Amino acid sequence: HPDFDFVLTSAIFCVEDLKATMKAVQISAFARPKPGRDQWTSAACNIRDVITVEENVKPPKFKSGKKMMILRTLTSAVDPGSWRMVNGSIDLIRHPKSFPYIPGHDVCGYVEKCDPDSGFKVGDLVVSTSTKEPLSLAMAEYAEVQANSSALVPDGVSPEEAVALASAGHHALGNVKAANIKEGDRVLVLGGGGGIGMLLLQLIKRAGASFIVLTSTHWKVEDVSKFGVNKVVNYNEEKWWEKKEFMENKFDKIFDCGEGKIAWKRCKKVLKSSSNGGRFCSVT
């Protein structure tokens, strides 16, 4: 993720013993836009003023009987939710309990401590994503995770691959299942150039879709044809909801990965009715 490029290398740890203190990334305050800037990106925010890597952070304490586990972190990943927590743009619905806090929701590592009935044992290689408290934890030597939000890493899958799929893979697969894609469906993916979108495209093709359109500003069809894409529309240059070919031959399914509620208003011209199998899935 471009907004965390400069700290990711510091957020990957491999240690031997549970220590009294640990190394961890710390966020001391919300990253706010610089004067005259209204974009929520690292270039437009003061993120370098609020993020540090500290050496003497207290590790999480194991809570027996709470179905929690302590992992020794190998890799962590940055998802959009992590960045939005850092910049405070989702403060009303998801925010740290206090500052400073450790960012990151997705983590892969070895189980250091767990309950006997957790379904895991010490030494297991596990990938986990945070769905409840603690909301942030991943960018540290040790991470507290929920057993029921964790899974064993399959043989042949690297820790980096596993953690990259923790959130994005979960959301992509859930949306494809909910859409109930049929053999031969025509599918439109809005703003699907990111992690979830790239997984969506592959799962949509695997489910049997015969024609897939992606809206993106930076991908060309030759770049994403390997993911099953048949056509790319640059939404800065074309209004996909007014394209004659889409209005005459409507889509069976539309996935929105970035436009928000305006997409629902626009898609009515190019999406089949629900009685004819049309479905709109919001992944934002």
N, C-alpha and C positions, 0 to 999 in steps of 0.2 A: 504494500500500500504506500503510495508516494508520500503521504503525510507523515509516515513514521520511518522512512528510509534511514534517517540518521540515527535512530535508536534501536532498530531491530537487531543489529549485531550484538548489542549489549543486552538484549532480552533473551538470548539463547544461552542456557547454562547447563552444565553437567557437573555435579558435585558428588562426593562420596558419602558424607555423613550429615545427619541432621544437626545443625549447629545452633548456638545461642543467638546468633544474628545471621542475616543473609544479605546478599546483594539483590537489589530490586529497582526497577524503574519507579519513579515517584512523580505524581502530578500534584502540584501545590495549589493550583487555582484553575478556573476555567480559562481556556485560551480564547481571547477576544479579538475581533477584527481590529486591524491597525487603523488609525485615522484616515478617513476617506476611502476605506475598503469595506465592501459588504460581502465578500466571498468567504465561505467557511472552508478554506484550505490553509495548509501550513504556510504558504507564501504570503497569505493575506492576514495571518494571525500572529500573535506573539507567543507561539508555542515554545520557542526556544527559551523563553523567560520562565516558563512554568513546568518544564520537564527536566528531570535530572536522573542520574543513576547513582544510588546511594549504597554504601557498603555495610551499614549497621542497622538494617531494618529487622524488626522482630519477626520471626517466622510464624506461620499460623499454628495454633494449638489444636491438637487432635481432640475431637469431641466424641467420645465413645457413645454408642447408642443413638447417634443422630443421623446415621447413614451417610456420613461424610468420610472423605479419605484425604490423606496428604500425599501429594505426588512430588517426586524429585524431578524438576522440570528439565526436559531435553529441548523442546521447541515450543514456541508460542506463535500465534498468528494474530493479525489485526483485521477485524471485520468492520464494516461501516458503523455498527453500533458502538464499538470502542471509540472510534473517532468522534462520534456525535456526543458521547459522554464527556470527552475531553473538551470539546468546544461549547458544551452546555446547551446545544440546540434541542435536546430532548429532556431537558431538566425537569419538566412537569411530570413525565412518566417514568424516567429512569435516571437516577443520579447517585453519586457516591454519598455514603453516610456522612463523611467528613473529609477534610483535606489534611495532610496529603493522602493519596490513595494509589494503589497499584493498578495500572490499566490492563486491559486484555481479558477477553472472555474465553478464548479457545487455547487449550494447552495439551501437550502430549508429554508423558513421562512415566517413570517407574513408581509403583505404589510403595510408599514408605510405611504408612500406617492405615489400617482399615479394620472394621468390625468383622467378626467371623461370618456373619450372615449378609455381608455386603454383596456377595457374588464374586468377589475378587480376593486375591491373596497378595501378600508382600512380594514384590519382585515382578508382578505383572506389568507389561507395557500397555498403558491405557491412554486413550484420547478422551477428552472431556470438553463440554461446552457449558458455560454458566447460564442457567435459565432463571434461577432465583438467587437469594442471598447465599454466598457473597457474589455481588454483581461483577466485581473486578478482582483479578487475582493472578493472571497468567504470566506477566512479565517479571518473574522473580525466581529465585533458586528453588523455592518450595511453593506449592499451590494447594489450597484447600478446594476440593471439588465434591460434588454430589455423586454418590454411587449410581443413582438412577439416571444421571445425565452423562454417564461414562460408558465406554465400550472397549473391549480388548482390541488392540491393533492386530489385524490379520497378518499371517505370515506373508512375506513378500512386499508388504507396504511399509515404506519408510516413515519415521516420525514426522518428517516435513510434509509428506503427502497426506498422512492421516490428519494432522492438525489443520491443513488447508481445506479439508473436507468437513470439518466438524460443524461449522455453522452453515456455510454455503451449500454443502451437499445435502444437509438436512432440509433446508428451505426449498432447494430445487426439487428434490425428490417428493416432498410433501405436496408441492404445488402441481407437479405433473400428475400425481395420483388423484388429486382433487379435481383436476380438469377432465379426467376420464377420456383421454385422447383415444380416438378410434383410428383404425387403419384407413389411410387416405385423407386424413384431416388436413386442412389448410390452417397454418398457425402463424400469428404475428407476435414477435417478441419486441417490446418497446424498451429501448435503452439497455439492451442486454449485452453490453460490451464488458461487463465486470465479471467477478468471480462466480456469482450466482447465475448470471446470464449465460456464461460459457458452459456451465454444467447443464442448465436448462435446455440449451440447444441440443446437446448430445442425448439427453434423456427423451426429449420430444421426438427426435429422429428414431431412437430405439423403440419408442412406443408405437411407431407406425405412421407418423405424419408424412405426407407426400410432398408438401410444399411449405417451406419455412422462410419467412421474411424477418429480417432484423433491422431495426432502426438504430443508427449509430453515426457518430461524427468522425470516428477515427478508423473504422474497419472498412475494408473493401471485400467484395464477395470472394475474391481469390484468397483472401486471408482466412476466411471462416467457412469456406466450402467444406473443409474437412470435418467441421462440426455439424454438417447437414444443411447449411444455409443455402438457399437458392437465389436470394435477392437481398441486397442491402439498400436501404433508403436513408440518405443523409437528412435528418429532420431539420437541420438549419437551412437546407436548400429546397426541400419539398414538404408539402403538407400531406402526410400519409393518409389522413382521414378524408382527403378530397381527391385522391388518385382514382381516376376512372376505372382502371383495371381492378381495383380492390372493391369499389362500390358495385361493380357489375358481377363480380365473383367474390362474394364475401367470405370472411374467415370463420372457421368453426370455433377456434379458440384464440384469445388474445391474452398475453402475459405482460403486465406492466412492471418493469424493473426500475423505473425512475421518474416517470412524468407526474405521478400523483393523481389527484381527483379529476384534473382536467382531462386525463386520458379516458376516463369513463364517459364523459360528455362527448368527446370526439369519436369514440369507437362505434357509436350507434349506427353510423353511416356505413360501416364496413364489417360489422359483426352480425352473424346470423342471429335470429331470435332464439330465446331459450327453448321454445317449443320445437325448434329445428336443430337443437343440439348446441347452440351457441353458448359459450362460457367466457367470462372475463375474470382473470385471476390477478389480484394485486400482490406484488412481491415487494413493495416499497416499505 
